[in-house]
Amino acid sequence: MIYKGIAATTHADAHNMIISKEALEKAAFDISNGKYVPSFGVGHDLTIMPIGKVYKAYVDKFDEEDYALYTEQEVFDNIYDTIIDGEKYILAKSEVDNRPFALDEITFNEKLVIEADPVNFESHEKLLEYSSNLNDEFGVDVSNIFRKSVIPDPELVFKLVESSVKYLFIYLSSKQVIERVGDALVDTALNELKSLYEIIKKAIRSGTTYLLPKDRPVTYVFRGNLDYLIELVIKTKNPDTAIESVGKDKLKEVIDKIDGIKEQFSMLRRVQFIYNEIENKWEFNYLTTEKGEVIGTEKSYKKSAKLVDLYLRNSDEANISIGGSL
């Protein structure tokens, strides 16, 4: 199904943010001609399987004063069941575009970057205070994400350095792998991971002081890359739970599950796990491929389909999001 919509305008939004006409034109060009396309999601919720793609865009007059970014977006119709090792998965793909998603683009940063939405802070000064505390102690950059929502749930995104992810895999891998890389590399991995863990703990604990609204759970996203992106997402009101979720034993479970996924699926771009706070464990949610396909668990698909149905029945009120930077 193809839908037309407006992704953004040059008019000031609820937070008095203004996107220039030039920025809209660049976004339109990137969407229509770029290597990656934005995903079509629901409510800025990363744990929802992408329900489609935004594959074409242009800029035109919105009213007498403002311009708008008009988009064509596809809600996936090609839905397939597949059984692998007795487990049921759902595959969804496009009929008109085979580019990978913009969220799946692999970028390399020289140090840990933490992303936060300025809207989730009392003021710009409070965001700078939070950022300065982390930068002064650990040399960590805090950059902004903008989700174009009136009051989005608080969210912190941890973008890990590639070497940290590699060291993590080395440290938590099998005895045979450890023997192959040698004790010196394992010691290096351990030292780097101890430092990384201290940064994460400080960022999470201090975040509870600053992040708004106070009555909502915080979404913590841990993202790193090897030959593909690994994304761990936990939503919780308890900062201790978030910290415990990325402890040694929990991450060892993730690595073991990734090894199994790699045996079942190929052409990986991003693999996402979500944390089950009731059972205290990471669970595979969905993955995306080089061709912009989405493969998820039946549970994940049903959750997504329910929200898509809400959108289709009440599109004026449903909160649809575009996953990708404008």
N, C-alpha and C positions, 0 to 999 in steps of 0.2 A: 504494500500500500504506500502510495506517495502522498505526502502532505506538504503544503506550502505554509510558511510561517515567517515571523520576524524574530531574529535572534537578538538584535540590539539596535538602538537608535542613537543619534547624537544628542537627544534630549537628556537633561539631567535626571538621574534615577532617584530612588528613595533615599539614597545615601549621598546625594548631590555629586555623584560621579558622572563625568562626561567623557564619552568616547568620540574622538575626532572622526570626521568624514574620511580622512586619509587612513586611519586605523581600520575603519570598516572596509574600505576598498582593498587594503592589503589582506584582510581576513577573507574577503570574497574571492580574491585571486588564489589564495592558498587553499581554500576549500575546493574550488573548481579545478585547480591545476596542480596542487601540491602532491607530494609523495604520500601524505597521510590525510585522513579525514576525521573530523570530529565524530564522536559517538553520540547517539541519541539515547538519553537516559531519563530517569525519573527522579525528581527531587534532590539532585546533587548527591545521590546515594551511590557511592562507589561499589557497594556490595550487590547492587542490582545488575544482573546481566545486561549489557547493552542491548537495547531493543531495536536498534536500527542505526543508520548512518545519515549524516548531513553531507551530501555529495555535490551540491551545486549551490552557488550563491551569487548575488549581485547587489549593488547599492543603487537606490533610487529615492526620490522624494517621499517623505513620510507625511509632511504637511507643509505649510507655507514656509516654515523656518527650519525644519529638521529633515535629516536623511535617515534611512533605515537600511539594515542589512537583511535582505529578503533571502530566504533559504528554501531549498527543496530537500526534504528529508524522507527517508524510506523507513517504514516499520517493517521488519523482516516478515515475509510470508513463507519463506522456505525453511520449514521446521522439520527436523528428522529425529527419530529415536535411534539410538544405537546401544547395543549391549556389549560390554567388554568385561570379561572375567566375571560375568554374572551381575555386573553393575549397570544400571540404566543411566545413560547420559542423553542430553538433548543438544543437537547441533542446529544453529541458526546461521543463515548466510544471506548475502545480498543477491538480488537479481540484476542489479545495474552497476555495481562497483566492487572491485576486488582489492582495493587499497587497504593497508592496515590502519588501525585507529591511531589518532594523534596521541592519545594517552600511552600508547605502546612504543613511542619513539624513544630509543635508548640515547641518553645523554650522559656525558662524563663530567663530573665535578671533582675538583682537587681536594675538597674537604667536605665534611658533613654539612648539609644544608637542611634547615628546618623551615617549612612553609606554614604560614598562618594567614587567616583572613582578618584584615583590619577591623571588620565589622564586629568581630568577636572580642574586641577590646573596648574599654570605656572611652578611650581617646587615642589619638595618634601618639601622644606622649607616653601613654601606658605601654603601647606596643614597642616604642623605642626603648623604654626602660627594661622590658622583658628581653628584648634583643641584646641590649648592651650588657646585661648581667651574664648572658651566655657567652657573648663574644669576649668579654673581658677575662672570664675564667677559662674558657676552652677554645676561643678563636673560632666560634661557630657562626656562620651567616644565617640570619633569619630573613627570608624573603616573603613577599606577599602573594597570596592567591585571591582572586576575586570571583565569587560564585553568583553574582547578580541575583541575590535573594534578599528579601527584607530582613529576616532574622534567621540566618542559617545556623544549624547546630554547630557548636564549636568543634574545630578540627585542627590537628597538628599532623603534618606530613614530614617524615624523616627520610631524606634522600641520601642513602648511604654511598660512600666512596666504594668504587669497584674492588679495591684491594681488601676492604673490610669484609665484603661478601665472600671473596675468595678465601680469606683467612678463616672465616666462619665455617666454610665448608671443609677446609682442611682440619680444623680443630675438632669438628663434630663428626668427621667421617670415620670410616671403618679403620680397624687396626692396620690392615694392609695398606691403606692410603697413607696413614701416618708413617709407617715404616718406609714407604717409597719416597716421601718428601723430606724425611729426616727430622731429627730433633730440633735443629736450629730454627727451621721454618715454623715448626709447631710452637716454639717459644716466642717467636716474633708474633705469630698469630694470637697467642694468648695475651701478650702485653697490649697489642692494639685493641683487642676485644674488651679488655678490662677498662681501658680508657674510654672506648665507645660507650660501654654500659654506664659509666659514671655520667657521661654527657646526657644520655637518654633519661636516666633517673632524675637528674637536675631539671631537664626541660619539662618533664611530665609533672614533677612535684611543684615547680614554680608556676607552671601553666595553670594549676588549679586556683592560684591567687588572682590571675588576670582574666582568664577566659570567661566569656559571657555567651548565653544566659547560664546562670549558675545552676538552674534546676534541670538542665538537660545533660544527657550523657555526652562525653567527649569522644570523637572519633580519632583514633590514632592509626596512622598509616605508615608502615615501614616498607620502604621501596629500595630495591637494589638490583643490579644487573650483573649477569654473567654473559651468556650468549642470548639471553632472553631476560625479561623483567620478572622479578619475584616480588609479590605484593602481599603483605600481611595487614589485615584490617581488624581492629578491635574497637567496639563501642562499649564504653563503661563509664559509670559515675565514680568508680573507685580507682584512684591512681595506682594503688598497690597492685591491683589486678592487671593493669596495663604493664607495669614493670615486670611482674611475675610471668606474663605471657611471652616475654622475649628472653626468659632465662634459658640456661643451657639445656635442661631436659626438654622443655617445650620446643625449642628450635631443632633439637635432634629429631623430634617426631616429624617436623616439617621437611627436613632434609630427606628422611626415609621415604616420605610420601612423594616428594618430588622425583626421587629415583624411580618410583613406580609409575608416575605419570609420564615420564620421558620414555618409558618402555611401551606405553599405550598410544601416545599421541606424538605427532611430528610437527615440524614447522612452527614451533612455539614462539609467541611474541611476549605474552604475559601470562603468568600463572598466579591466581589469587586464592588466598586462604582467609577464612574469617574465624574469629575466636569464639568458641562456644563457652560462654561464661558459666553456664550451669554445669557442664561436664568438664570444664577446665582443660580444653584441648583445642588445637587448631584443626579445622576441617576444610577440605578442598571445596571451593565454591564454583569457579569457572576459569576458563583459559581462553585466550584469543590466539589466532594464527597469523601467519604472514599474509594471508589472503583476506584478512578482516573477518574471518569466521569466528563464531562464539560457540564454545562447547562447555556446558555446565551440568551440574547435577540436576536431577528431577526436582528436588526441593528448591534449588535456586531458580530454575525456569518457572515453576509455579508461582513463586513470589513475584517474579518479574511480570508474568502474564496477568496476574491479578491487578497490578498497577497499570499495565497497558490498557486493560479493559476499563479501568476507571477513567483513564485519559480519553479513550474513544467515546465513552458515554457522556463525559462531562469535560470536554476539552477546554472550555473557558476557564475552569477552575483548577485543573490538574497542573501540577508543578513539573514541567518538562525541562530538562537541562541538556546543554550541549557540552560534551566532554572534550575540551581542547581550548587552547588559549586564543583569545581574540587580540 
